[in-house]
């Protein structure tokens, strides 16, 4: 690994569902076509590594999203997704809209 951060900035992109999230992160995170598109697969990808060469080549993954759609309020899918990020090596940053 290099001592670097992979920053995925999804601000300005409306993400209503987990499928929207998978669509948004697939290309910039270098997820393979066989990626499972579910929370267990995502957790394995960012915690265990070994699935995405793009993520694996960085020490830290930071995903920025707007507080809207999936990330607006107390939605169960968003809470579970947020729980897959450890807050250190993998971070989800939710930005309030102005």
Secondary structure, DSSP 8 states (H G I E B T S, - for coil): -EEEEEEEE-TTS---SHHHHHHHHHHHTT--TT---SHHHHHIIIII--S-HHHHTEEEEEEEEESSGGGSS--HHHHHHHHHS-SSSEEEEEE---
